[in-house]
Amino acid sequence: MAMLRSMMVRFLATVLICAESSPVCAQAFGTSTANKANLVALERIWGLAQVKRDARTVAAMLGEHFVDTEYDGITSTRSVFLAEITDPDFRPAFMTTDNVAVEVYGDAAVITGDYHAKGTYKNKPYEHSGRFTDTWVYQDGRWLCVASHSSRRQ
């Protein structure tokens, strides 16, 4: 079952990324509603890929100069962020997003929402809930996340 789920995540990510590259779909993504639905789907795929520790799928969604700012103020580059996903000490159990809102500004979009993540890191349990803000740009025929920020609820 886990393998089937992983294959489905990769398939869906590939379909979305490839679809964005086709001229027909690029025209469809010109509408705000299509952009919003596509971006919400990409956010959900990202979360599933993190739980599956699938850095390859996440990498396909990140801009070259991606920067991540965590709830504790620590920032990381694209390469560090991707390495953390495959860190053997990182064992996420689940990650969910809710109350997602998307605002599209031409070739840029800002996505906000609530997140809840649970798992273990270095054999110590963690559970985080909070808010996130992701900034995406439409570049070279596809949406890429260029910045992500999260803040935890106390």
C-alpha positions in Angstrom: 0.0 0.0 0.0 2.8 2.4 0.9 4.5 1.7 -2.4 1.3 2.3 -4.3 0.8 5.6 -2.5 4.4 6.7 -3.3 3.9 5.8 -7.0 0.7 7.7 -7.1 2.3 10.8 -5.6 5.2 10.7 -8.1 2.7 10.1 -11.0 0.5 13.0 -10.0 3.5 15.3 -9.5 4.9 14.3 -12.9 1.5 14.8 -14.6 1.1 18.3 -13.0 4.6 19.4 -13.9 4.4 18.0 -17.4 0.9 19.5 -17.9 2.1 22.9 -16.9 4.7 22.7 -19.7 2.3 22.1 -22.5 1.0 25.1 -24.4 -2.6 24.0 -24.0 -2.4 23.7 -20.3 -0.3 26.9 -20.0 -3.3 28.7 -21.6 -5.7 27.1 -19.1 -3.4 28.1 -16.2 -4.0 31.7 -17.3 -7.2 31.7 -15.4 -7.1 32.5 -11.7 -9.3 29.6 -10.8 -7.1 27.1 -12.7 -3.9 28.7 -11.1 -5.4 28.4 -7.6 -6.5 24.7 -8.0 -3.1 23.8 -9.5 -1.2 25.5 -6.7 -3.3 23.9 -4.0 -2.6 20.5 -5.6 1.2 21.3 -5.8 1.1 22.2 -2.0 -0.6 18.9 -1.2 1.8 16.9 -3.3 4.7 18.7 -1.6 3.4 17.6 1.8 2.9 14.0 0.8 6.4 13.9 -0.8 7.9 15.2 2.4 6.2 12.5 4.4 7.5 9.9 1.9 10.9 11.6 2.1 10.8 12.0 -1.7 13.3 14.8 -2.3 13.1 14.3 -6.0 9.5 15.3 -6.2 10.0 18.3 -3.9 13.0 19.4 -5.9 10.9 19.5 -9.1 8.7 22.1 -7.4 11.5 24.4 -6.0 13.1 27.4 -7.7 16.9 27.4 -8.1 17.3 30.1 -5.3 14.6 28.7 -3.0 14.9 29.8 0.6 13.1 28.3 3.6 12.6 30.1 6.9 11.5 27.8 9.7 9.4 28.6 12.8 12.6 29.1 14.9 14.1 31.7 12.4 16.6 29.3 10.9 16.9 29.7 7.1 18.1 27.1 4.6 18.9 27.0 0.9 17.3 24.7 -1.6 20.1 22.1 -1.3 20.0 22.1 2.6 16.2 21.8 2.5 16.3 18.9 0.2 19.0 17.1 2.1 16.9 17.4 5.3 14.1 15.6 3.6 16.3 12.5 3.1 18.1 12.7 6.4 17.7 9.2 7.9 17.1 10.8 11.4 14.0 12.6 9.9 10.9 10.3 10.2 7.7 12.2 9.5 4.5 10.4 10.2 2.1 12.9 8.6 1.8 16.4 7.4 -1.5 18.1 6.7 -2.5 21.5 5.4 -5.8 23.2 6.0 -7.5 26.6 5.4 -5.3 27.1 2.4 -5.7 30.4 0.6 -4.1 31.4 -2.7 -3.7 34.8 -4.1 -2.4 35.0 -7.7 -0.6 38.2 -8.9 0.2 37.6 -12.6 3.2 35.2 -12.7 3.5 35.1 -8.9 1.3 33.6 -6.1 1.2 33.7 -2.3 -0.2 30.7 -0.5 -1.1 30.7 3.1 -2.6 28.1 5.4 -2.4 26.0 8.5 -0.1 23.0 8.8 0.2 20.1 11.3 3.2 17.8 11.2 4.1 14.9 13.4 7.0 12.4 13.5 10.4 11.8 15.0 13.7 13.4 14.6 16.8 11.6 16.0 14.4 9.3 17.8 12.7 12.2 19.6 9.0 12.8 18.8 7.9 16.1 17.4 4.5 17.6 16.7 4.2 21.1 15.1 1.2 23.1 14.2 1.2 26.6 12.8 0.9 28.8 9.8 2.8 28.8 6.5 3.4 31.2 3.7 4.8 30.0 0.4 5.7 32.2 -2.5 5.5 30.7 -6.0 6.4 32.1 -9.4 5.4 30.9 -12.9 8.7 30.4 -14.7 9.6 28.4 -17.8 6.1 27.1 -18.1 5.6 25.8 -14.6 5.0 26.9 -11.0 8.0 26.9 -8.7 8.1 27.7 -5.0 10.9 30.3 -4.4 10.3 31.0 -0.7 8.6 29.2 2.3 8.1 30.5 5.8 6.4 28.8 8.8 5.5 29.9 12.2 4.4 27.6 15.0 1.5 28.0 17.3 2.5 28.0 21.0 
